[in-house]
């Protein structure tokens, strides 16, 4: 059992995360990150992204999200794996 709804690995100072399409939706919680992040969508699979007080947006491969630290956000499951590349900024 893991503490997170994704698997991850690091390559070339980038964090890669893979979310399975059959993830328990209760595990996809609203959360804040401690650092600013650029998140590049490698495979979208019908997943959505939502910031607090905004409507969800459909993720598309190649899209880059700029997520400021301490900003509430979440992902909403799609029908295929979601694969993202995360760059944490100082």
Secondary structure by P-SEA (a helix, b strand, c coil): cccccccccccccbbbbbbbccccccccccccccbbbbbbbccccbbbbbcccccbbbbcccccccccccccccccccccbbbbbbbbcc
